[in-house]
Amino acid sequence: MRTEKFLPPWLVWLIGGAVLGVLMRVIFGAVPSQVSGVMSIAFLVGTPTAAGAITVYGARHASASWAFAIFAPWGTVLLMMLGCALTLLEGSICIALLTPLFLACASVGGVGMECALRAAKTRQSHLKAVALLPLLIFVAESGVDHRTQSRELRSSILIDAAPGTVWKEILTARAIQPAELPFSLTHLIGVPRPVEGINVSSADGEVRYSKWERGVSFRAVVTERVEQKSITWRYLFDQQSFPPGAMDEHVAIGGRYFDIGDTTFNLRPAPGGRTELQIVAHYRVTTRINFYAVPAATILGKDFMATLLGFYKGRSERAEPG
């Protein structure tokens, strides 16, 4: 029996588009990391665009609307993401970060295919060759270099505690409980929560030791310090910082695509015995899709900063005498 007897043709092609996406993930995942298979424009833009176009191609014999061309490909992308999750091809962080981009590209592919179908009219069979689009883009972009952008983030909060109290909490943040951390989009999508952050004096100078959930641990060297006013440390990540499975390899801090350089905590006395705590962080993004990766990193970075500021505010106000 033919599949069309049980499912409408467009739904068959929607599922086919999702299968195409998962297949492309397998293909690009097999490409050596130095070639940026999964992080290539071909996969991140070309694959969802092709999947969206295939979805609309499947409805070519029906009276499809522009709304169908825009939104039906979303079903393909979501099904593709589900397939990648179930097969463990992608983790929750990458899926959450890439879904908005994939939905947008799928709609572009759907609208583009609808335009092509209306223009081609009777001669439409050759349009299904759009399934090869990711591979064609991959060949074309082989000579495109990764672009690096360095950015700075700043965020601050007013704390009902003296600078000395806040300073102590920054240097000795032990046994951090999940309930102490404000709601965070960053942690919601799977980034491990901080568990501990303490500063220790050593023969080589002051060192910051940080621990997160899932066995994540890393060091930072204090480069500047003005007692109860400002402290800056530069991170040192290595292969042991993020154990396998702790974070998706494509978004791991200190990796090829993303890194944090240093963080500064500034404390300024405020009226009423309060303290303004400011965090300044510098980070790097290196991809071929910085137009999307940089804003995404900025959103997550500000979200993580808000979580830290909320934590230090809560701890400091509880520790303030009286």
Stockholm file with secondary structure:
# STOCKHOLM 1.0

chainA/1-322         MRTEKFLPPWLVWLIGGAVLGVLMRVIFGAVPSQVSGVMSIAFLVGTPTAAGAITVYGARHASASWAFAIFAPWGTVLLMMLGCALTLLEGSICIALLTPLFLACASVGGVGMECALRAAKTRQSHLKAVALLPLLIFVAESGVDHRTQSRELRSSILIDAAPGTVWKEILTARAIQPAELPFSLTHLIGVPRPVEGINVSSADGEVRYSKWERGVSFRAVVTERVEQKSITWRYLFDQQSFPPGAMDEHVAIGGRYFDIGDTTFNLRPAPGGRTELQIVAHYRVTTRINFYAVPAATILGKDFMATLLGFYKGRSERAEPG
#=GR chainA/1-322 SS CCGGGTSCHHHHHHHHHHHHHHHHHHHHHTSCGGGTSTTSHIIIIIHHHHHHHHHHHTTTTSCCCHHHHHHHHHHHHHHHHHHHHHTTSSCHHHHHHHHHHHHHHHHHHHHHHHHHHHHHTTCCGGGGGGGGHHHHHHHHGGGCCCEEEEEEEEEEEEESSCHHHHHHHHHEECSCCGGGSCCCHHHHTTCCCEEEEEEEEETTEEEEEEEEGGGCEEEEEEEEEETTTEEEEEEECCTTTSCTTSSCGGGCTTSSSEEEEEEEEEEEEETTTEEEEEEEEEEEEEESCHHHHHHHHHHHHHHHHHHHHHHHHHHHHHHSCC
#=GC SS_cons         CCGGGTSCHHHHHHHHHHHHHHHHHHHHHTSCGGGTSTTSHIIIIIHHHHHHHHHHHTTTTSCCCHHHHHHHHHHHHHHHHHHHHHTTSSCHHHHHHHHHHHHHHHHHHHHHHHHHHHHHTTCCGGGGGGGGHHHHHHHHGGGCCCEEEEEEEEEEEEESSCHHHHHHHHHEECSCCGGGSCCCHHHHTTCCCEEEEEEEEETTEEEEEEEEGGGCEEEEEEEEEETTTEEEEEEECCTTTSCTTSSCGGGCTTSSSEEEEEEEEEEEEETTTEEEEEEEEEEEEEESCHHHHHHHHHHHHHHHHHHHHHHHHHHHHHHSCC
//
